[in-house]
Amino acid sequence: MVGYLLTTILLLSCVAFWVGRSAGNKFAAKSAQSTHSLPGYHGAFVAIWVGLPALVLVLLWVLFQNNVINGLLVGSLPDDLTAGASPAQISLLIAEVRNVAAGQIFGTPSPDIVAAAERLGSWQSISAWAMVVVAVSIMLLAMAFTRARLTPAFRARNRVENILSGLMILCSIAAVLTTLGIITSLLYESWAFFKIVPPADFFFGLNWEPQIAIRADQVAGNGAFGAVPVFVGTILIATIAMTVATPIGLYTAIYLVEYANERTRSIVKPILEMLAGVPTVVYGFFAVLTVAPAIREAGGLFGLATSPNSALAAGGVMGIMIIPFISSLSDDALRAVPRSLRDGSLAMGATRAETMTRVLLPAALPGIVGGILLALSRAIGETMIVVMAAGLIASLTFNPIDSVTTVTVQIVTLLIGDTAFDSPKTLAAFALGLVLFLITLALNVVALRVVRKYREQYD
Amino acid sequence: MTDMAATLQAQKTAAEAMRKRRYAADARLRWYGRIAISVAILLLLTLLVTISAGGYKAFIQTHATIDFPISEELVDRADPAKGDWRAVVRNGIEAAIPGIAASELRKAQQILTNNTQFFVRDAVVADPSVIGKTLTMRVPVSDPYDQMQKGVVSRHLPEERRRLTDREIEWFDALASQGRISTPFNWGLLFNADSRFPEIAGLSGAIVGSFYALMVCFLISFPVGIAAAVYLEEFAPKNRITDIIEVNINNLAAVPSIVFGLLGLAVFLQMFGLPRSAPLVGGMVLSLMTLPTIIIVTRAALKSVPPSIREAAAGIGASPHQVILHHVLPLALPGILTGTIIGLAQALGETAPLLLIGMNAFITSPPGGVMEASTALPTQIFIWADSPERGFVARTSAGIMVLLGFLLVMNAIAIFLRQRLERRW
């Protein structure tokens, strides 16, 4: 239905454009001197006013139709079904009604549900037809009104350009809206979480066992949301990743800037970029399939009890993924150092190594540190490698061959297959997400500022 | 005199030693760099080699060609869909393996994939004229036999350490000796939907789901991204608000992808009640992630159009909008397209946010539209990587090869566009 309607909107807009343009053509033919805008702008003016409001209306309608119908549905259900029911139970009821309405009937639903499903069906078709009627009539009205406004002196171009500017501003704000959406949704759900679990327990508790709290009356149903082991695990894995990536990335950048000739650079750089282009789910599979067994066997040789999901495997593979970020950002920073500094040092007889360690590296240090911070934020926020290769059990350890879990792993495991939005288990994922967002945001802001400030110095 | 000569000599040796040390340090640094690069390239090669070594075997699939007698007692001519297809398959196996006892038939039937009865049924329903005759069909063999035939699992292991007994291998060899076993290219990998059984599991559902999600992502992020970039680069006044927007876009590009998944879950699924697992929601979440990339790339492309073009257009009386729409944007378009393709390639490989909005569902048929439940390529790889059956290891690698293939093609198109259309002023 919506698809047909969108096509109709598109078609009517084209018709509107044609109507407007032929009007413009007539003006131009009659009074070439006094026409303000080109015919195309007349067409665009009518088309925009016909298409845009209808499009917005349909989108809003589709977005909110379910909510409104659900509200009506809950209101229409008999009181004994809804009285005293929690939001989760009500959403379960609605889901049942919807399933029945969609013909997916398991067992025999109660007559109330069947009646509600019938009402739902009729409301849905009423809503759909109402949407079509309203949208089409709005479009026809708009076409009539805007066509009536067209005159040779009508400033169609300015109108169209103003609307375009407005649309462009709206699009620019989309990024801000996304950020606001992230912050609001994370804060909202975390707020609900912190009403159940006190923040002190979350931030300083040493015991993370979210699965236990499925039922409120269970033993140890409280206090299983101490996130410290999760944070420690995240830090451990990120540290391992950075230990792998920083030296390799940095030495690569040094070699490429100072020693490599143009040909080597043109070969090595794209190869390194390939490392960054490989999807992380591939790295995760690589970690599970190849690296983790290899580490376990190596550990066995030395008589160490290595966990199958060792932090070392996940962190090491994550390090491989991060190498190109560090190398390309360090490369940029080293290259931004003015040539005069480097040439001066070489001219005084310093070797390339001395020039690098005594002149270029100190000068580029802020940029390199900024790059490392950006890479660290990526390591902390990386999901798929750790979901596949790190453990699920939160244990408070700094042992790299032990199994640890990370913030992102916990978010995924808490949210997969569970959509009830009032259990602390689900909400805990949003609290973790909030922490993750804030930490990576802080790292990014600092890193971007350092990188930018540093760049400006030499420009 | 000799003293002085000695001192000079000593100084010379000291200088020599120092120079040697300094040169050695230089050579060391050079070698560290070489080692670092080799390690990085070696790691990439290891990754690619292990994936392809594990994956190429999934591109062939062992099939068995069996003659199924479609007797009229088992299959009703009037309603062929309701036949006793299990018995039909049993008869086919019985005829194919000489000297098999009736009690062993049940076991021997498992040589063929579990869904054989449905394949036979569909073939007969499609062509009812074979009822009463013999239907010859090539069906995939089940996973353990497939693994053995490809040499992944050795048949020479002691019996208790493999999944197939000696007797079962005997049956399989009997089929092979009649020339019934073949290993053709596994088109099913690309054209079948997902399945619990590795031998018939394929990627078509994931490919279609990824396609829909990317289409939604493109339809949203491309126009919005370009409009935002044009405004910020060409029209926006330089003030606090546009500064905030700019910083915001840069930060958004570095937000972990899973946070976008949380946003999609809370806003699109919870608040707006859009369907779970739908490519529409997946595409919307991905478009939010792609948006900053496209904005940043588009701004760079707009910046690279020389001012003389703008001035010339403005000089003959074009309005600011006409300058951009008619002159600057067309010239910047190749750069914008290149960046968009690269952004979409990133979105194609993105997994974490799709997991949170449920695009890791087990779906046995390709989605028919953007509102239907579906998986995407990376989430399908994730599901397969988690599956315990041996055959899924190779399938996962093969899925990765397909995904990497798509990425390669997209990047190649981007490079081609850049080289073909890029203008130098």
Chai-1 contact restraints between the chains, C-beta under 6 A:
chainA,res_idxA,chainB,res_idxB,connection_type,confidence,min_distance_angstrom,max_distance_angstrom,comment,restraint_id
A,L63,B,F272,contact,1.0,0.0,6.0,A-B,restraint_1
A,N66,B,G273,contact,1.0,0.0,6.0,A-B,restraint_2
A,N67,B,G273,contact,1.0,0.0,6.0,A-B,restraint_3
A,E161,B,H321,contact,1.0,0.0,6.0,A-B,restraint_4
A,M168,B,A227,contact,1.0,0.0,6.0,A-B,restraint_5
A,M168,B,V230,contact,1.0,0.0,6.0,A-B,restraint_6
A,M168,B,Y231,contact,1.0,0.0,6.0,A-B,restraint_7
A,I169,B,Y231,contact,1.0,0.0,6.0,A-B,restraint_8
A,C171,B,V224,contact,1.0,0.0,6.0,A-B,restraint_9
A,C171,B,A227,contact,1.0,0.0,6.0,A-B,restraint_10
A,C171,B,A228,contact,1.0,0.0,6.0,A-B,restraint_11
A,S172,B,A228,contact,1.0,0.0,6.0,A-B,restraint_12
A,S172,B,Y231,contact,1.0,0.0,6.0,A-B,restraint_13
A,S172,B,L232,contact,1.0,0.0,6.0,A-B,restraint_14
A,S172,B,I245,contact,1.0,0.0,6.0,A-B,restraint_15
A,A174,B,V224,contact,1.0,0.0,6.0,A-B,restraint_16
A,A175,B,N248,contact,1.0,0.0,6.0,A-B,restraint_17
A,A175,B,I249,contact,1.0,0.0,6.0,A-B,restraint_18
A,A175,B,L252,contact,1.0,0.0,6.0,A-B,restraint_19
A,V176,B,I245,contact,1.0,0.0,6.0,A-B,restraint_20
A,V176,B,N248,contact,1.0,0.0,6.0,A-B,restraint_21
A,T178,B,L288,contact,1.0,0.0,6.0,A-B,restraint_22
A,T179,B,N248,contact,1.0,0.0,6.0,A-B,restraint_23
A,G181,B,L263,contact,1.0,0.0,6.0,A-B,restraint_24
A,G181,B,V267,contact,1.0,0.0,6.0,A-B,restraint_25
A,I182,B,V259,contact,1.0,0.0,6.0,A-B,restraint_26
A,I182,B,L263,contact,1.0,0.0,6.0,A-B,restraint_27
A,S185,B,L263,contact,1.0,0.0,6.0,A-B,restraint_28
A,S185,B,A266,contact,1.0,0.0,6.0,A-B,restraint_29
A,S185,B,V267,contact,1.0,0.0,6.0,A-B,restraint_30
A,I248,B,A36,contact,1.0,0.0,6.0,A-B,restraint_31
A,I248,B,V39,contact,1.0,0.0,6.0,A-B,restraint_32
A,I248,B,A40,contact,1.0,0.0,6.0,A-B,restraint_33
A,Y251,B,Y32,contact,1.0,0.0,6.0,A-B,restraint_34
A,Y251,B,G33,contact,1.0,0.0,6.0,A-B,restraint_35
A,Y251,B,A36,contact,1.0,0.0,6.0,A-B,restraint_36
A,T252,B,A36,contact,1.0,0.0,6.0,A-B,restraint_37
A,T252,B,I37,contact,1.0,0.0,6.0,A-B,restraint_38
A,I254,B,G33,contact,1.0,0.0,6.0,A-B,restraint_39
A,Y255,B,G33,contact,1.0,0.0,6.0,A-B,restraint_40
A,Y259,B,R30,contact,1.0,0.0,6.0,A-B,restraint_41
A,Y259,B,G33,contact,1.0,0.0,6.0,A-B,restraint_42
A,V268,B,I37,contact,1.0,0.0,6.0,A-B,restraint_43
A,I271,B,I41,contact,1.0,0.0,6.0,A-B,restraint_44
A,L275,B,L44,contact,1.0,0.0,6.0,A-B,restraint_45
A,P279,B,G349,contact,1.0,0.0,6.0,A-B,restraint_46
A,P279,B,P378,contact,1.0,0.0,6.0,A-B,restraint_47
A,V281,B,T351,contact,1.0,0.0,6.0,A-B,restraint_48
A,V281,B,P378,contact,1.0,0.0,6.0,A-B,restraint_49
A,V281,B,I381,contact,1.0,0.0,6.0,A-B,restraint_50
A,V281,B,F382,contact,1.0,0.0,6.0,A-B,restraint_51
A,V282,B,I400,contact,1.0,0.0,6.0,A-B,restraint_52
A,F285,B,A385,contact,1.0,0.0,6.0,A-B,restraint_53
A,F285,B,T396,contact,1.0,0.0,6.0,A-B,restraint_54
A,F286,B,L47,contact,1.0,0.0,6.0,A-B,restraint_55
A,T290,B,T50,contact,1.0,0.0,6.0,A-B,restraint_56
A,I320,B,L43,contact,1.0,0.0,6.0,A-B,restraint_57
A,I323,B,A40,contact,1.0,0.0,6.0,A-B,restraint_58
A,T351,B,R22,contact,1.0,0.0,6.0,A-B,restraint_59
A,T351,B,D26,contact,1.0,0.0,6.0,A-B,restraint_60
A,R352,B,D26,contact,1.0,0.0,6.0,A-B,restraint_61
A,A353,B,A25,contact,1.0,0.0,6.0,A-B,restraint_62
A,A353,B,D26,contact,1.0,0.0,6.0,A-B,restraint_63
A,A353,B,L29,contact,1.0,0.0,6.0,A-B,restraint_64
A,G381,B,P256,contact,1.0,0.0,6.0,A-B,restraint_65
A,T383,B,I258,contact,1.0,0.0,6.0,A-B,restraint_66
A,T383,B,A352,contact,1.0,0.0,6.0,A-B,restraint_67
A,M384,B,T351,contact,1.0,0.0,6.0,A-B,restraint_68
A,M384,B,A352,contact,1.0,0.0,6.0,A-B,restraint_69
A,T408,B,I258,contact,1.0,0.0,6.0,A-B,restraint_70
A,I411,B,I258,contact,1.0,0.0,6.0,A-B,restraint_71
A,V412,B,L355,contact,1.0,0.0,6.0,A-B,restraint_72
A,L415,B,L356,contact,1.0,0.0,6.0,A-B,restraint_73
A,F421,B,Q270,contact,1.0,0.0,6.0,A-B,restraint_74
A,G433,B,V259,contact,1.0,0.0,6.0,A-B,restraint_75
A,G433,B,L262,contact,1.0,0.0,6.0,A-B,restraint_76
A,F437,B,V259,contact,1.0,0.0,6.0,A-B,restraint_77
A,T440,B,P256,contact,1.0,0.0,6.0,A-B,restraint_78
A,N444,B,N251,contact,1.0,0.0,6.0,A-B,restraint_79
A,N444,B,A254,contact,1.0,0.0,6.0,A-B,restraint_80
A,L448,B,N250,contact,1.0,0.0,6.0,A-B,restraint_81
